Amino acid sequence: MPGSPPRPSTDHRPTPTRSLRRLAATVATVALAAGALLTIASTAQAAPPTLVGVQSGRCLDVRDNSTTAGAAIQIWDCNGVAGQGWTLTSAGELRTQDGTRCLDAFEWGTTAGTALISWSCTGSENQRFAWGANRSLVHPRSGLCLDVTGARTANGTAVALWTCNGRTNQQWTAAGTTPTPTPTGGTGTPPAAYPGPGAVTGSIGAHDPTVVKRSDGTYLVATTGRGIPLKTSRDRTSWSAAGSAFPNGTPWTSQHTTGDVWAPDLTYRDGQYWLYYSASSFGTSSSGIYLATSPSGDAGTWTNRGLVVSTTASSGYNAIDPDLVTDAQGRVWMSFGSFWSGIKLIEIDPATGLRSGTALHSIASRSAGIEAPDIVRRGGYYYQFVSFDACCKGAQSTYRVAVGRSTSITGPYVDRNGTRMTSGGGTEVLAGRGSIHGPGHSAVLADTDGDVLFYHYYTDSGASQLGINRLGWDAAGWPYVS
């Protein structure tokens, strides 16, 4: 671009290319997967929305809030500066700095790793973007997605173009468009009856499954058992045993159990796999939740990072069934709980993975039994999935999955009828039928082909098995299994 300011050097500088693919059609109208349409503000006073990374909880940001053409794009704590406001125009431009700059693929790059910068708006294809599947932002000219480099979550992490893979470091939501968000509705219709679990083969015995999708496209599942058993799959159908996280056991949990460790929760943050898990004995609240990390997630590579939270017989709640979630402001939280006074929420230090502060929020309770929370951020809402009733009785189990939602991570969460989950509310998502007994302890995975619900259930023989179903969303923004 003759006469334009020089563009900066970058760690993600692509190889120049002259022969470039073009899309057969351009996108004229783009619906936000996060549930809001980004359009040009109708008044000068209306602040443009921010784009928040689902994995990091941090905002898409022009480095140093610079208005200079060529400024790098990164993630940073949301702070309301002009360089974090983004407006998607009808032409597909992502404008920032009060509309004076556009998101731009460095040097017209179309290869994975191409850096993103802020540049003078030119109206070129190089500056056009569109919402894609799974809340992704796609660069139509290259077919690549906005990607937080290395799936890291730290302030200052670069954002570049990368092969679309559906992982949470490529998912974005719009914040600040309305005080109360409109639920992100789907186009699906719930089936008349609960469908059966999807077909699975191989190593399918499971209890309390949690799942993460790795960068190589494989799925890693962890379950309750001695040393936390692991399973892997390339297609969500054929599963193989993959050893255990702790082949030599977990002697550091002896104050809470000498047996199996329970109810793990897997996430990936800052280049490490994080594994929270519970140590307890059935029917007691003398329990603890622990953290381990691994660079690969493979068996035997996990390092104990210590006790996160514990309870005693007099606590009135139970420290098992952990679930980690990052809110729209980038704060990290853990929900947990089983029976007693229900589901609790504490804040987590994102640097250590351990508890931050002493605040304890009550977000769900039920006299007939509630446990196994899993909080999912979708659009402007947090959806809290829980399991009701009795687990662990084989074919006599009455476990079932219910859900409520809130505009705040700390609640109040309400069901479809408006009943608070702290008052026993919860809209049923999945229950037993036929030879499927006690489905529960669910985990939602945002995969490349849509949301997927993992859970366990019992067969007629009383064996616990891995259950997998697609998760649909109706027009009112409520989930259902399909």
C-alpha positions as CSV (number, residue, x, y, z in Angstrom):
1,M,0.0,0.0,0.0
2,P,2.1,3.0,-1.2
3,G,2.0,6.0,1.1
4,S,0.7,3.9,4.1
5,P,2.6,3.6,7.4
6,P,5.0,0.6,7.4
7,R,3.6,-2.5,9.0
8,P,5.3,-3.9,12.0
9,S,7.3,-7.1,12.3
10,T,5.4,-10.0,13.8
11,D,6.1,-13.4,15.2
12,H,3.3,-14.7,12.9
13,R,4.4,-13.1,9.6
14,P,3.0,-15.3,6.8
15,T,4.7,-16.3,3.6
16,P,3.5,-13.9,0.8
17,T,1.3,-15.5,-1.8
18,R,-0.2,-14.2,-5.1
19,S,-2.5,-17.0,-6.0
20,L,-5.3,-16.9,-3.5
21,R,-8.6,-18.6,-3.1
22,R,-11.8,-16.6,-3.4
23,L,-15.1,-17.6,-1.9
24,A,-17.9,-18.5,-4.3
25,A,-20.3,-16.2,-2.4
26,T,-20.0,-13.4,0.1
27,V,-21.8,-13.2,3.4
28,A,-24.5,-10.5,3.2
29,T,-26.2,-11.0,6.6
30,V,-24.4,-12.5,9.6
31,A,-26.0,-13.8,12.7
32,L,-23.9,-13.7,15.9
33,A,-23.5,-17.2,17.2
34,A,-23.2,-15.6,20.6
35,G,-26.8,-14.4,20.3
36,A,-26.4,-10.7,19.3
37,L,-26.1,-9.0,16.0
38,L,-23.2,-6.5,15.8
39,T,-24.3,-3.6,13.7
40,I,-23.2,0.0,13.4
41,A,-24.3,1.9,16.5
42,S,-27.3,4.0,15.9
43,T,-26.2,6.9,18.1
44,A,-22.8,8.4,18.8
45,Q,-23.3,7.6,22.5
46,A,-23.9,3.9,22.0
47,A,-20.7,2.0,22.8
48,P,-19.8,-0.8,20.4
49,P,-19.8,-4.3,21.9
50,T,-16.7,-6.1,22.9
51,L,-15.6,-9.5,21.6
52,V,-14.8,-11.9,24.5
53,G,-12.9,-15.1,24.1
54,V,-14.8,-18.0,25.4
55,Q,-11.7,-19.8,26.7
56,S,-9.9,-16.9,28.2
57,G,-12.8,-14.6,29.1
58,R,-10.6,-11.7,27.9
59,C,-11.4,-9.1,25.2
60,L,-10.2,-8.8,21.6
61,D,-7.9,-5.8,22.0
62,V,-5.7,-3.4,20.0
63,R,-2.4,-3.5,21.7
64,D,-1.8,-0.4,23.9
65,N,-5.2,1.0,22.6
66,S,-3.1,2.3,19.7
67,T,-4.7,4.2,16.9
68,T,-1.6,3.8,14.7
69,A,-2.1,1.6,11.6
70,G,-0.4,-1.7,12.1
71,A,-1.0,-2.1,15.8
72,A,-1.1,-5.8,16.9
73,I,-4.2,-7.6,18.0
74,Q,-4.2,-9.5,21.3
75,I,-6.4,-10.5,24.2
76,W,-6.5,-8.4,27.3
77,D,-8.7,-7.9,30.4
78,C,-11.9,-6.2,29.4
79,N,-11.6,-2.5,30.4
80,G,-13.9,-0.5,28.1
81,V,-11.2,1.3,26.0
82,A,-12.0,2.1,22.3
83,G,-9.5,-0.5,21.2
84,Q,-11.8,-3.2,22.6
85,G,-15.0,-2.0,20.9
86,W,-15.8,-3.9,17.7
87,T,-18.6,-3.3,15.2
88,L,-19.3,-5.8,12.4
89,T,-20.6,-3.8,9.5
90,S,-23.0,-5.1,6.8
91,A,-19.9,-5.2,4.5
92,G,-18.2,-7.6,6.9
93,E,-15.7,-5.2,8.3
94,L,-14.8,-5.4,12.0
95,R,-14.3,-1.8,12.9
96,T,-12.6,-0.6,16.1
97,Q,-11.3,2.7,17.6
98,D,-14.6,4.3,17.2
99,G,-14.9,3.1,13.6
100,T,-11.6,4.6,12.4
101,R,-9.6,1.3,12.1
102,C,-10.4,-2.2,10.7
103,L,-9.3,-5.7,11.6
104,D,-6.8,-6.7,8.9
105,A,-4.9,-9.9,8.0
106,F,-1.3,-8.9,7.9
107,E,0.1,-8.5,4.3
108,W,-3.0,-10.1,2.8
109,G,-2.0,-13.4,4.4
110,T,-4.1,-16.5,3.9
111,T,-1.9,-19.1,5.7
112,A,-2.3,-20.4,9.2
113,G,-0.4,-18.2,11.6
114,T,-1.1,-14.9,9.7
115,A,-1.0,-12.1,12.2
116,L,-4.0,-9.8,12.7
117,I,-3.5,-6.1,13.0
118,S,-5.5,-2.8,13.2
119,W,-5.3,-1.0,9.8
120,S,-7.0,1.8,7.9
121,C,-10.3,0.6,6.6
122,T,-10.0,-0.1,2.8
123,G,-13.1,-2.1,2.1
124,S,-11.0,-4.9,0.7
125,E,-11.6,-8.7,1.1
126,N,-8.6,-8.8,3.3
127,Q,-10.7,-6.9,6.0
128,R,-13.9,-9.0,5.8
129,F,-15.0,-11.3,8.5
130,A,-18.1,-13.4,9.2
131,W,-19.6,-15.4,12.1
132,G,-19.1,-19.1,11.5
133,A,-20.0,-22.3,13.3
134,N,-19.4,-22.7,17.0
135,R,-19.1,-19.0,17.7
136,S,-16.1,-18.7,15.5
137,L,-15.1,-15.6,13.5
138,V,-14.1,-16.6,10.0
139,H,-11.9,-14.7,7.5
140,P,-13.7,-15.7,4.3
141,R,-10.8,-14.9,2.0
142,S,-8.6,-17.5,3.6
143,G,-11.2,-19.7,5.2
144,L,-9.3,-19.4,8.5
145,C,-10.6,-18.5,12.0
146,L,-9.6,-15.9,14.6
147,D,-7.4,-18.0,17.0
148,V,-5.9,-17.1,20.4
149,T,-2.3,-18.3,19.8
150,G,-1.4,-21.6,21.5
151,A,-4.8,-21.7,23.3
152,R,-3.2,-19.5,25.9
153,T,-5.3,-17.3,28.2
154,A,-2.8,-14.7,29.5
155,N,-3.0,-11.0,28.9
156,G,-1.1,-10.0,25.8
157,T,-1.5,-13.3,23.9
158,A,-1.5,-12.7,20.2
159,V,-4.6,-13.4,18.1
160,A,-3.9,-14.7,14.6
161,L,-5.6,-16.7,11.8
162,W,-5.6,-20.4,12.1
163,T,-7.3,-23.5,10.7
164,C,-10.8,-23.6,12.1
165,N,-11.1,-26.4,14.7
166,G,-14.0,-25.5,16.9
167,R,-11.9,-25.3,20.1
168,T,-12.8,-22.7,22.7
169,N,-9.7,-20.5,21.9
170,Q,-11.5,-19.9,18.5
171,Q,-14.9,-19.0,20.1
172,W,-16.1,-15.5,20.7
173,T,-19.1,-13.9,22.3
174,A,-20.4,-10.3,22.1
175,A,-20.7,-8.4,25.3
176,G,-22.1,-5.0,26.0
177,T,-24.8,-4.9,23.3
178,T,-27.7,-4.9,25.6
179,P,-28.2,-4.8,29.4
180,T,-30.1,-8.0,29.4
181,P,-29.1,-10.5,26.6
182,T,-31.6,-12.2,24.4
183,P,-31.3,-16.0,24.8
184,T,-29.4,-17.5,21.9
185,G,-32.1,-19.5,20.3
186,G,-31.5,-22.4,17.9
187,T,-33.5,-23.8,15.0
188,G,-33.9,-27.2,16.4
189,T,-37.1,-28.9,17.7
190,P,-36.8,-31.2,20.7
191,P,-37.8,-34.8,19.9
192,A,-41.0,-36.2,21.3
193,A,-39.1,-38.6,23.5
194,Y,-35.5,-38.9,24.8
195,P,-33.3,-40.5,22.1
196,G,-30.9,-43.3,23.0
197,P,-27.2,-42.7,23.6
198,G,-25.1,-42.4,20.4
199,A,-23.2,-45.5,19.4
200,V,-19.9,-46.1,21.3
201,T,-17.5,-49.0,21.1
202,G,-14.4,-50.2,22.8
203,S,-13.5,-49.1,26.3
204,I,-16.9,-47.7,27.3
205,G,-17.2,-48.4,31.0
206,A,-17.3,-45.0,32.6
207,H,-18.6,-43.1,35.6
208,D,-18.6,-39.3,36.0
209,P,-17.0,-38.5,32.6
210,T,-15.3,-35.3,31.7
211,V,-13.9,-34.5,28.3
212,V,-11.5,-32.2,26.5
213,K,-10.6,-32.1,22.8
214,R,-6.9,-31.9,22.2
215,S,-5.1,-29.9,19.5
216,D,-4.5,-33.1,17.4
217,G,-8.3,-33.6,17.2
218,T,-8.4,-36.5,19.6
219,Y,-10.8,-36.6,22.6
220,L,-9.5,-37.2,26.1
221,V,-12.0,-38.5,28.7
222,A,-11.3,-38.8,32.4
223,T,-13.5,-40.8,34.8
224,T,-14.0,-41.8,38.4
225,G,-11.7,-44.6,39.5
226,R,-8.3,-45.6,40.9
227,G,-5.8,-43.0,39.8
228,I,-8.4,-41.4,37.4
229,P,-8.8,-43.7,34.4
230,L,-8.3,-42.1,31.0
231,K,-9.8,-42.9,27.6
232,T,-9.1,-41.5,24.1
233,S,-11.0,-41.5,20.8
234,R,-10.5,-39.9,17.3
235,D,-14.2,-39.9,16.4
236,R,-16.2,-39.9,19.6
237,T,-17.4,-43.4,18.8
238,S,-14.4,-45.9,19.2
239,W,-12.8,-45.5,22.6
240,S,-9.5,-46.9,23.9
241,A,-8.3,-47.2,27.5
242,A,-5.3,-44.8,27.9
243,G,-4.0,-45.7,31.4
244,S,-4.6,-43.4,34.3
245,A,-3.6,-39.9,35.3
246,F,-1.9,-41.3,38.5
247,P,-0.6,-44.9,37.9
248,N,0.9,-45.0,41.4
249,G,-2.2,-43.7,43.1
250,T,-2.9,-40.5,45.0
251,P,-1.4,-40.9,48.5
252,W,-1.7,-37.2,49.1
253,T,-5.5,-37.6,49.3
254,S,-5.3,-40.0,52.2
255,Q,-6.9,-37.5,54.6
256,H,-10.1,-37.8,52.6
257,T,-10.0,-41.3,51.1
258,T,-7.9,-44.5,50.7
259,G,-9.9,-45.6,47.7
260,D,-10.9,-44.3,44.3
261,V,-10.8,-40.6,43.5
262,W,-14.0,-39.2,41.9
263,A,-15.7,-36.9,39.5
264,P,-12.8,-35.3,37.6
265,D,-13.0,-32.1,35.6
266,L,-10.7,-31.5,32.6
267,T,-9.8,-28.2,31.0
268,Y,-7.0,-26.7,29.0
269,R,-5.4,-23.4,30.0
270,D,-2.2,-21.6,29.2
271,G,-0.5,-24.6,27.6
272,Q,-1.4,-27.0,30.4
273,Y,-4.2,-29.5,31.0
274,W,-5.9,-28.9,34.3
275,L,-7.5,-31.8,36.2
276,Y,-9.6,-31.2,39.3
277,Y,-10.9,-34.3,41.1
278,S,-12.6,-35.3,44.4
279,A,-11.5,-37.4,47.3
280,S,-14.2,-38.6,49.7
281,S,-16.1,-41.6,51.0
282,F,-19.7,-42.4,49.9
283,G,-22.3,-40.7,52.0
284,T,-20.0,-38.4,53.9
285,S,-19.1,-34.7,53.5
286,S,-15.5,-35.1,54.8
287,S,-14.2,-34.4,51.3
288,G,-11.6,-32.5,49.3
289,I,-11.1,-31.2,45.8
290,Y,-7.5,-31.4,44.4
291,L,-5.8,-30.0,41.3
292,A,-3.2,-31.6,39.0
293,T,-1.7,-30.3,35.7
294,S,0.0,-32.0,32.7
295,P,1.6,-30.6,29.5
296,S,0.0,-33.4,27.4
297,G,-2.9,-35.0,29.3
298,D,-1.3,-38.4,28.9
299,A,-1.2,-41.1,31.6
300,G,1.6,-40.6,34.2
301,T,2.4,-37.0,33.2
302,W,0.2,-35.3,35.9
303,T,1.7,-33.3,38.7
304,N,-0.2,-32.8,42.0
305,R,-0.8,-29.0,42.6
306,G,-2.5,-29.3,45.9
307,L,-5.8,-29.1,47.8
308,V,-8.2,-26.5,46.4
309,V,-11.2,-26.7,48.9
310,S,-12.2,-29.1,51.6
311,T,-15.2,-29.8,53.8
312,T,-15.9,-31.6,57.1
313,A,-18.9,-33.2,58.6
314,S,-19.9,-29.9,60.1
315,S,-19.5,-27.7,56.9
316,G,-23.0,-28.1,55.7
317,Y,-22.0,-28.7,52.1
318,N,-19.8,-31.2,50.3
319,A,-16.5,-30.5,48.4
320,I,-16.9,-33.0,45.5
321,D,-17.9,-32.8,41.8
322,P,-15.8,-29.8,40.7
323,D,-16.4,-27.9,37.4
324,L,-14.2,-25.0,36.1
325,V,-15.6,-22.1,34.1
326,T,-14.4,-18.7,33.0
327,D,-16.8,-15.8,33.0
328,A,-17.2,-13.0,30.4
329,Q,-14.8,-10.8,32.4
330,G,-12.0,-13.4,32.5
331,R,-12.5,-14.4,36.1
332,V,-12.2,-18.1,36.8
333,W,-14.7,-19.9,39.0
334,M,-15.3,-23.4,40.3
335,S,-18.7,-24.8,41.0
336,F,-19.0,-28.0,43.1
337,G,-21.3,-29.8,45.5
338,S,-23.4,-32.8,46.3
339,F,-26.5,-33.1,48.4
340,W,-26.3,-31.3,51.8
341,S,-27.0,-27.6,51.1
342,G,-26.4,-28.0,47.4
343,I,-24.1,-26.4,44.7
344,K,-21.5,-23.8,45.7
345,L,-19.3,-21.4,43.6
346,I,-15.8,-20.1,44.5
347,E,-13.4,-18.0,42.7
348,I,-10.1,-19.5,41.4
349,D,-6.7,-17.8,41.0
350,P,-6.0,-18.2,37.2
351,A,-2.3,-18.3,37.9
352,T,-2.3,-21.2,40.4
353,G,-5.6,-22.9,39.9
354,L,-6.2,-22.7,43.6
355,R,-8.9,-20.9,45.5
356,S,-8.9,-17.1,45.5
357,G,-10.5,-15.4,48.5
358,T,-13.0,-16.8,50.9
359,A,-16.4,-15.9,49.2
360,L,-18.8,-18.8,48.9
361,H,-21.8,-18.5,46.6
362,S,-24.8,-20.8,46.8
363,I,-26.2,-21.3,43.3
364,A,-28.5,-24.3,43.5
365,S,-30.1,-26.5,46.2
366,R,-32.8,-29.2,46.4
367,S,-34.1,-31.3,49.2
368,A,-34.4,-34.4,47.1
369,G,-30.8,-34.4,46.0
370,I,-28.6,-32.4,43.6
371,E,-25.0,-32.6,42.5
372,A,-22.5,-32.6,39.6
373,P,-22.7,-29.0,38.3
374,D,-21.4,-28.1,34.9
375,I,-21.7,-24.4,33.9
376,V,-21.6,-23.5,30.2
377,R,-21.4,-20.0,28.8
378,R,-23.6,-19.5,25.8
379,G,-24.5,-16.1,24.4
380,G,-25.2,-13.8,27.3
381,Y,-26.2,-16.6,29.7
382,Y,-24.5,-19.1,32.0
383,Y,-26.3,-22.4,31.8
384,Q,-25.9,-24.6,35.0
385,F,-26.4,-28.3,34.3
386,V,-26.9,-30.4,37.4
387,S,-27.9,-34.0,38.2
388,F,-31.0,-34.6,40.3
389,D,-31.9,-37.6,42.6
390,A,-30.0,-40.8,43.2
391,C,-26.8,-42.0,41.6
392,C,-24.7,-45.1,42.0
393,K,-27.5,-47.7,42.5
394,G,-27.0,-49.5,39.2
395,A,-30.2,-50.2,37.3
396,Q,-32.1,-48.7,40.3
397,S,-30.5,-45.3,39.9
398,T,-32.9,-42.4,39.4
399,Y,-30.3,-39.8,38.3
400,R,-31.4,-37.2,35.7
401,V,-30.0,-34.1,34.2
402,A,-31.6,-30.6,34.7
403,V,-30.6,-27.1,33.8
404,G,-31.2,-23.4,34.7
405,R,-29.6,-20.2,33.5
406,S,-28.5,-16.8,34.7
407,T,-27.1,-13.6,33.2
408,S,-24.5,-13.6,36.1
409,I,-22.0,-16.3,37.0
410,T,-23.1,-16.1,40.6
411,G,-26.8,-16.3,39.9
412,P,-29.7,-16.3,40.4
413,Y,-30.2,-19.3,38.1
414,V,-33.8,-20.0,37.0
415,D,-35.4,-22.8,35.1
416,R,-37.8,-22.4,32.1
417,N,-40.6,-21.7,34.4
418,G,-38.7,-19.0,36.3
419,T,-38.2,-21.0,39.4
420,R,-34.8,-20.3,41.1
421,M,-32.5,-23.3,41.3
422,T,-31.8,-22.3,44.9
423,S,-35.5,-23.1,45.5
424,G,-35.4,-26.5,43.8
425,G,-35.9,-25.4,40.2
426,G,-34.4,-27.1,37.2
427,T,-35.7,-27.9,33.7
428,E,-35.2,-31.6,32.9
429,V,-32.9,-32.2,30.0
430,L,-32.3,-36.0,30.2
431,A,-33.8,-38.9,32.2
432,G,-33.9,-42.6,32.3
433,R,-36.0,-44.6,29.8
434,G,-36.2,-48.3,28.8
435,S,-32.8,-49.9,29.4
436,I,-31.1,-46.5,30.0
437,H,-31.1,-46.1,33.8
438,G,-30.0,-43.0,35.8
439,P,-28.2,-40.9,33.2
440,G,-26.3,-38.1,34.8
441,H,-23.1,-36.3,35.8
442,S,-23.0,-34.6,32.5
443,A,-20.3,-32.5,30.7
444,V,-20.9,-30.3,27.7
445,L,-18.3,-30.2,24.9
446,A,-18.4,-27.4,22.3
447,D,-17.2,-29.5,19.3
448,T,-16.7,-28.5,15.7
449,D,-20.0,-30.1,14.7
450,G,-22.0,-28.6,17.6
451,D,-22.4,-29.0,21.3
452,V,-22.2,-32.6,22.6
453,L,-23.4,-33.9,26.0
454,F,-21.2,-36.6,27.7
455,Y,-22.7,-38.5,30.7
456,H,-22.8,-41.9,32.3
457,Y,-25.8,-44.2,32.6
458,Y,-26.5,-47.8,33.9
459,T,-27.5,-50.8,31.8
460,D,-30.0,-53.4,32.9
461,S,-27.1,-55.4,34.4
462,G,-26.1,-52.4,36.6
463,A,-22.9,-51.6,34.7
464,S,-22.1,-47.9,34.2
465,Q,-21.3,-46.8,30.6
466,L,-20.4,-43.7,28.6
467,G,-23.3,-41.9,27.1
468,I,-22.9,-39.3,24.3
469,N,-25.7,-37.3,22.6
470,R,-25.7,-34.1,20.6
471,L,-27.1,-31.1,22.4
472,G,-29.6,-29.0,20.5
473,W,-31.0,-25.6,21.4
474,D,-34.6,-24.6,20.9
475,A,-35.9,-21.2,19.8
476,A,-36.1,-19.9,23.4
477,G,-32.5,-20.8,24.0
478,W,-33.0,-24.0,26.1
479,P,-31.0,-27.1,25.6
480,Y,-32.3,-30.6,24.6
481,V,-30.7,-33.9,23.7
482,S,-30.9,-35.1,20.2
